[in-house]
Each structure stands twice: as C-alpha cells, then as structure tokens.
Amino acid sequence: MDTLNDTWTVMKPFVHFSYKALKVIAHALIFIVKHIPKPGEHKAKDKNNKVIKI
C-alpha cells in the first residue's frame, strides 16, 4: 500500500497535466470542426446564380 501511495504521489502532476492537455486538444478540435464550412453553404449565399436556358 505504501508503494502505491508513493507511485500516485509521483505520477499525480503528470496525470493532471495529461488531463488538461487532452481537454485543450479536444476543445480545439471541436472549434475547428464547428467552423468548417458546410458543402452547400457557399452556394446559398450567391442568390443571383440563375441559369438561362435558350
């Protein structure tokens, strides 16, 4: 039990750093995915996109 306590004492800062780093990466990925333009979004903005057939 003493060995387990010593191990946790040594590893605790690394575990907290890893958790925070993964959280930052996850938030960054979510931000990037939310701001990727949708495939039909750029066509919807141009409303004067009429095709004239003769």
N, C-alpha and C positions, 0 to 999 in steps of 0.2 A: 504494500500500500504506500509505503514511503517513496518507493521508486516511481510510482505513478504520479504522486504529488510533485516530485521533483521534475518529472518529464513535462507535466502540464505547466509548471512554473516557467520552464524554459521555452516551451512552444507557444504559450499564450500570446505574446506580441506578434508572432508570425501568423497565427490564426486570425487575429483581429485585422492585421494588415491585409491578408488574403481576402477576407470577407469584404472589407471596404473597397479593395481594388476591383473585385468582381462586381460589386454594386455599381461602381463608377462605369465600368465597361458595359454593364447591362443598360444603364440609363443612356449612355452614348449610343448604343446600338438601337435602342427604342427611338431616340430622337432622329437618328439617320433614317430609319425605316418609315417613320411618320412623315418625313419631309421629302421622300422620293415622289416625284410627280406620277400621277396615275396615267395609264396609256391613253385614255380618251380625254384627258383634262386639257391638253393644249389645243385640241380641235374645237372644244366647246367655247373657247374664248374668242375665236375668229368666227363671228356670225355672218360675215359677208362672204362666205365660202360657197357661193352658188355656182352650179354648173349649168351653162346654157347649151342646150342641145338644138341643133338645127336640122 
